[in-house]
Amino acid sequence: MTQPSSAQIGSPEQRSPSAAAVWGIMLLLSLGVLIAYADRASISAAIANQQFIDHFGMSDVERGIVGSAFFWSYALAQIPMGWVVDRYGVKLPYALCFALWCCATAGAGIMTAFSGLVIMRLIVGATEAVVMPASYRWIRHNVPERHTGAAIGLFAMGNKIGTALGAPLAAWLIILYDWRAMFVITGLLGLVRLAPWTLCVRNDFPKKADMAAVMRRAATVPFRNIITSPVVWGGMIVNFCYGYFTFYCMTWMPAYLVESRGLSLTQSGLYTFFSFAGIAVVAIISGYQL
């Protein structure tokens, strides 16, 4: 496998990772986004659970607020998180945000007030915003161009599998225990990934000289040029349309199947699984073909 040059990498790492290390870290990135999507999908099973609704005395509007709180902070934190990983590298910001969103997911299980629940979801959204900029930055700097499609396909498979597994897992935990245990278990279980991430990913905290070189290169492309690019706007519009559909299904599908179609919570999770599992299969095949 041809390794990218240090000029292509643009990071303080002295040597490019081996082929085995690249794909091992790609699996960690895919696992990270899987956990992220599983954590954000867990709320869909909760808002379909009557005990959860009754505990917080939620109206349908308040259920919508809880479901959307994640996305408000997630959207607002995207650009700041992109700046953070450019300034401080991928390894440390990702690890810190990962730990925070897992703890905030678990924290939702011990909340007694509606406002506390909303705050936990806002924290999850803001910290999960690091996933995309950090992951794509690592791929750009470490995966040879001829393997980029396969790498992104593997990464994209993670977020679909995360949604596919998150909904039925959350439903199963609610049925087996309750909604409190579901949040605590799904949140704390994700922390297991921190150990291999810390051990396997090299420190890429930029040195002062490296950062100065990055800033000089960045200055050649004004932000105005990026935000006015038709290609950028095309990508944003496509992503908006795709995200609207998938996140609507992710948030409300289990509740709709339970309340309007008379399915059990377990059955609704199973239907959600098949919907997103199909997308995951297509994602990895498409990436391989590219």
Helices and strands as residue ranges (DSSP letters): H 6-9, H 19-46, H 50-56, H 60-88, H 91-107, G 108-110, H 114-128, H 131-142, G 145-147, H 148-176, H 179-189, G 190-193, H 194-200, H 208-219, H 223-227, H 230-259, H 265-289
